Amino acid sequence: MVATTPPIARGGDRSPELGGMEPVRQTLVTSDGVRLAANWYPGREAPVKSLIAMPALAAPQRYLKHPARWLQERGWGVLTFDYRGIGGSEPKARHGAGVRLLDWATKDMTAAIDWVRREVRPRFLAGLGHSIGGQILPFCPAQWHFDALVHVSVQSGDIRFWQGRDKVLLAIVYYLYPAVARAFGYLPGRRLGLGTSIPGDVFLQWCRWGREGVYTDESGPSPSCVSASRTTGVTPRGRPSCTCIGSSPTRPSNTDTSGRPTTAWPTSGISDSSSRSAARPCGKR
C-alpha cells in the first residue's frame, strides 16, 4: 500500500501538497554516542521506497538538498546527513580531532541506515554514494541492508591514474596540504575554497590512500572492519544492483594497482569502466 501522507510527522507543519513538504531536522546517534546532524525529506511513498545519501569528503549535506528534493517530489523518502566533524556535525572546538574515515563508514553510515530502518521501515532501501561516500561504503557493516546503490564519481583517488592538470592539483593536495592539516589540526577547507573544513586525521588518511593506491590504516592493508563487514551476521537482502556514474580515472576504487581487491565488495560492483552509467550486480562474495 502506498502511503498518502508523509511518515514521521515531526518538526512543524507541512503543506499537504507534494512540493510543500519541507525537510525535517533529525539527530542521528552513533554507536559511540556521537550526534550527527541530518535532514529527512518525507516523500509520500517513503514506506515503499527510501534512499540514504552519503556525501563526499568536503561536502556538507546541504550540497545534496536539490537532488533530495527532486527525489522527494517523486515520492521517495530521502535522508541526508553530515559525517562527524563535517558541517552540522562539526563540534564547536577541536575540529573533529581523532576522527577517521573508517569512523564515517563503520559508525556514521551505520547510524543512518539504522535510523531509516527503524523509523521508516521502507520495503525498498537505496543508497546514493557521492565520491568518498561510495568509496568507503564497503567498510560499513550495515551495507547489506541496501537493495540498490547509485554511485556518483566514485573513481579511484590513486594519483598514478590521473593525468595533466588534475594530476598536478592532486599532487598539491596529497603532498603539500597535509602540512597545513598537521599545523592546524584540521584542513581549513573554507579558506581553501572547499565546501567545509575537514578533520585532520580524516584528511591525512585520505591523502595516504591516494598516494599509496590502497585503502589502508596504520595497521596495514587489511583493516579489521573489512573482516567485520563480512562476518557481522547481517542477513543480506539479496544482491543489490549498483549503478555507477563517474569520470576517469575509473579503476575500481577497491582494488590496488594490480587489480587485487582491497575491500569487501567485488570489483565489478564498485566502478564502471567508462564514463557512462552502467548497472552492475554487487553483493557478498
KOLTORZA-263783 format. One record per residue (C-alpha): residue number from 1; residue in one letter; chain; x, y, z. Coordinates in steps of 0.1 Angstrom, whole numbers, plus 5000, padded with zeros to 4 digits. Layout:
<atoms>
   i aa ch   xx   yy   zz
 NUM  A  A    X    Y    Z
...
</atoms>
This chain:
<atoms>
   i aa ch   xx   yy   zz
   1  M  A 5000 5000 5000
   2  V  A 5013 5034 4991
   3  A  A 5013 5060 5019
   4  T  A 4992 5091 5013
   5  T  A 5008 5112 5040
   6  P  A 5045 5118 5048
   7  P  A 5059 5095 5075
   8  I  A 5075 5108 5107
   9  A  A 5054 5139 5112
  10  R  A 5078 5159 5133
  11  G  A 5092 5193 5133
  12  G  A 5063 5216 5125
  13  D  A 5035 5219 5099
  14  R  A 5038 5209 5063
  15  S  A 5017 5216 5033
  16  P  A 4997 5186 5021
  17  E  A 5008 5194 4986
  18  L  A 5037 5173 4972
  19  G  A 5060 5203 4966
  20  G  A 5053 5218 5000
  21  M  A 5069 5192 5022
  22  E  A 5099 5207 5040
  23  P  A 5128 5186 5053
  24  V  A 5127 5177 5089
  25  R  A 5158 5181 5110
  26  Q  A 5169 5149 5127
  27  T  A 5197 5139 5151
  28  L  A 5214 5105 5145
  29  V  A 5231 5089 5174
  30  T  A 5260 5066 5166
  31  S  A 5271 5035 5185
  32  D  A 5298 5055 5203
  33  G  A 5274 5083 5213
  34  V  A 5283 5109 5186
  35  R  A 5253 5131 5175
  36  L  A 5251 5137 5138
  37  A  A 5230 5164 5120
  38  A  A 5206 5150 5095
  39  N  A 5176 5160 5073
  40  W  A 5147 5138 5065
  41  Y  A 5128 5146 5032
  42  P  A 5094 5129 5037
  43  G  A 5082 5117 5003
  44  R  A 5047 5104 5000
  45  E  A 5059 5068 4992
  46  A  A 5087 5067 5018
  47  P  A 5074 5035 5034
  48  V  A 5077 5019 5000
  49  K  A 5109 5034 4988
  50  S  A 5136 5054 5006
  51  L  A 5171 5065 5000
  52  I  A 5201 5074 5021
  53  A  A 5226 5099 5006
  54  M  A 5262 5096 5017
  55  P  A 5281 5128 5008
  56  A  A 5316 5135 4995
  57  L  A 5347 5144 5016
  58  A  A 5343 5181 5020
  59  A  A 5306 5183 5010
  60  P  A 5281 5191 5038
  61  Q  A 5247 5177 5034
  62  R  A 5233 5210 5021
  63  Y  A 5250 5202 4988
  64  L  A 5225 5173 4984
  65  K  A 5194 5194 4990
  66  H  A 5184 5197 4954
  67  P  A 5188 5160 4945
  68  A  A 5169 5151 4977
  69  R  A 5140 5175 4968
  70  W  A 5139 5161 4933
  71  L  A 5136 5126 4946
  72  Q  A 5111 5137 4973
  73  E  A 5088 5152 4947
  74  R  A 5088 5117 4930
  75  G  A 5076 5100 4962
  76  W  A 5110 5090 4977
  77  G  A 5119 5095 5013
  78  V  A 5154 5108 5015
  79  L  A 5178 5110 5044
  80  T  A 5209 5133 5042
  81  F  A 5234 5137 5070
  82  D  A 5268 5152 5079
  83  Y  A 5296 5129 5089
  84  R  A 5312 5136 5123
  85  G  A 5335 5166 5121
  86  I  A 5317 5180 5090
  87  G  A 5290 5207 5085
  88  G  A 5263 5205 5111
  89  S  A 5281 5176 5129
  90  E  A 5312 5196 5133
  91  P  A 5320 5202 5170
  92  K  A 5324 5237 5183
  93  A  A 5361 5230 5192
  94  R  A 5389 5207 5181
  95  H  A 5375 5204 5145
  96  G  A 5369 5167 5148
  97  A  A 5402 5157 5163
  98  G  A 5407 5120 5163
  99  V  A 5380 5113 5137
 100  R  A 5390 5088 5109
 101  L  A 5374 5079 5076
 102  L  A 5367 5045 5090
 103  D  A 5345 5061 5117
 104  W  A 5324 5076 5089
 105  A  A 5319 5042 5074
 106  T  A 5316 5019 5104
 107  K  A 5297 5042 5127
 108  D  A 5281 5072 5109
 109  M  A 5268 5054 5079
 110  T  A 5256 5026 5101
 111  A  A 5237 5051 5122
 112  A  A 5220 5065 5091
 113  I  A 5210 5031 5079
 114  D  A 5197 5020 5113
 115  W  A 5176 5052 5116
 116  V  A 5158 5047 5083
 117  R  A 5152 5010 5090
 118  R  A 5138 5018 5125
 119  E  A 5118 5050 5118
 120  V  A 5106 5044 5082
 121  R  A 5110 5007 5076
 122  P  A 5108 5010 5038
 123  R  A 5102 4980 5016
 124  F  A 5130 4992 4993
 125  L  A 5161 5010 5006
 126  A  A 5186 5026 4982
 127  G  A 5219 5043 4988
 128  L  A 5235 5072 4969
 129  G  A 5272 5074 4974
 130  H  A 5290 5105 4962
 131  S  A 5328 5103 4959
 132  I  A 5342 5092 4992
 133  G  A 5307 5083 5003
 134  G  A 5307 5054 4978
 135  Q  A 5344 5046 4982
 136  I  A 5342 5038 5019
 137  L  A 5307 5022 5019
 138  P  A 5323 4987 5017
 139  F  A 5336 4992 5052
 140  C  A 5301 4997 5066
 141  P  A 5289 4966 5084
 142  A  A 5252 4976 5076
 143  Q  A 5258 4979 5039
 144  W  A 5239 4947 5031
 145  H  A 5206 4963 5040
 146  F  A 5206 4983 5007
 147  D  A 5185 4969 4979
 148  A  A 5202 4991 4953
 149  L  A 5231 5016 4950
 150  V  A 5239 5046 4929
 151  H  A 5275 5058 4929
 152  V  A 5284 5092 4916
 153  S  A 5321 5100 4908
 154  V  A 5334 5071 4929
 155  Q  A 5365 5069 4909
 156  S  A 5399 5060 4924
 157  G  A 5419 5087 4940
 158  D  A 5452 5069 4932
 159  I  A 5474 5097 4918
 160  R  A 5490 5073 4893
 161  F  A 5457 5071 4873
 162  W  A 5453 5108 4868
 163  Q  A 5468 5130 4841
 164  G  A 5475 5166 4832
 165  R  A 5462 5194 4853
 166  D  A 5441 5171 4875
 167  K  A 5473 5152 4885
 168  V  A 5491 5184 4893
 169  L  A 5463 5196 4915
 170  L  A 5461 5162 4932
 171  A  A 5498 5163 4939
 172  I  A 5495 5196 4956
 173  V  A 5467 5183 4977
 174  Y  A 5484 5150 4986
 175  Y  A 5519 5163 4993
 176  L  A 5515 5199 5004
 177  Y  A 5481 5202 5021
 178  P  A 5490 5176 5048
 179  A  A 5515 5201 5063
 180  V  A 5486 5225 5066
 181  A  A 5464 5199 5083
 182  R  A 5491 5189 5107
 183  A  A 5498 5226 5116
 184  F  A 5462 5234 5123
 185  G  A 5450 5200 5134
 186  Y  A 5424 5202 5106
 187  L  A 5423 5213 5070
 188  P  A 5407 5248 5068
 189  G  A 5387 5239 5038
 190  R  A 5366 5271 5037
 191  R  A 5398 5292 5033
 192  L  A 5410 5269 5005
 193  G  A 5378 5271 4985
 194  L  A 5363 5238 4997
 195  G  A 5328 5232 5009
 196  T  A 5338 5229 5046
 197  S  A 5368 5222 5069
 198  I  A 5379 5186 5072
 199  P  A 5391 5168 5104
 200  G  A 5429 5165 5103
 201  D  A 5431 5127 5106
 202  V  A 5404 5122 5080
 203  F  A 5423 5143 5055
 204  L  A 5456 5127 5062
 205  Q  A 5441 5092 5059
 206  W  A 5425 5102 5026
 207  C  A 5458 5116 5012
 208  R  A 5476 5085 5022
 209  W  A 5451 5063 5004
 210  G  A 5455 5085 4973
 211  R  A 5493 5084 4974
 212  E  A 5496 5047 4980
 213  G  A 5467 5035 4959
 214  V  A 5455 5010 4986
 215  Y  A 5430 5017 5013
 216  T  A 5448 5012 5045
 217  D  A 5452 5024 5080
 218  E  A 5482 5024 5102
 219  S  A 5479 4987 5109
 220  G  A 5483 4978 5072
 221  P  A 5462 4970 5041
 222  S  A 5436 4948 5058
 223  P  A 5416 4969 5084
 224  S  A 5397 4949 5109
 225  C  A 5364 4965 5097
 226  V  A 5367 4946 5064
 227  S  A 5365 4913 5082
 228  A  A 5338 4927 5104
 229  S  A 5317 4937 5074
 230  R  A 5319 4901 5061
 231  T  A 5311 4884 5094
 232  T  A 5287 4909 5111
 233  G  A 5258 4884 5110
 234  V  A 5236 4908 5090
 235  T  A 5214 4888 5065
 236  P  A 5218 4904 5030
 237  R  A 5185 4914 5013
 238  G  A 5196 4897 4981
 239  R  A 5222 4911 4957
 240  P  A 5216 4948 4952
 241  S  A 5221 4963 4918
 242  C  A 5247 4990 4916
 243  T  A 5247 5019 4890
 244  C  A 5279 5039 4888
 245  I  A 5281 5073 4872
 246  G  A 5316 5087 4871
 247  S  A 5346 5101 4852
 248  S  A 5381 5088 4845
 249  P  A 5403 5076 4860
 250  T  A 5379 5047 4865
 251  R  A 5399 5019 4880
 252  P  A 5377 5004 4907
 253  S  A 5383 5022 4940
 254  N  A 5385 4990 4960
 255  T  A 5415 4975 4941
 256  D  A 5452 4980 4942
 257  T  A 5473 4988 4911
 258  S  A 5474 4951 4901
 259  G  A 5437 4948 4903
 260  R  A 5436 4928 4936
 261  P  A 5405 4937 4957
 262  T  A 5413 4956 4990
 263  T  A 5378 4959 5004
 264  A  A 5348 4937 5010
 265  W  A 5329 4942 4977
 266  P  A 5337 4925 4944
 267  T  A 5355 4947 4918
 268  S  A 5326 4947 4894
 269  G  A 5303 4963 4919
 270  I  A 5323 4995 4925
 271  S  A 5330 5013 4893
 272  D  A 5322 5013 4857
 273  S  A 5349 5010 4830
 274  S  A 5336 5041 4811
 275  S  A 5322 5075 4819
 276  R  A 5287 5062 4811
 277  S  A 5264 5049 4838
 278  A  A 5260 5011 4839
 279  A  A 5242 4987 4862
 280  R  A 5264 4960 4877
 281  P  A 5255 4934 4903
 282  C  A 5272 4936 4937
 283  G  A 5269 4917 4969
 284  K  A 5287 4893 4992
 285  R  A 5313 4870 4978
</atoms>
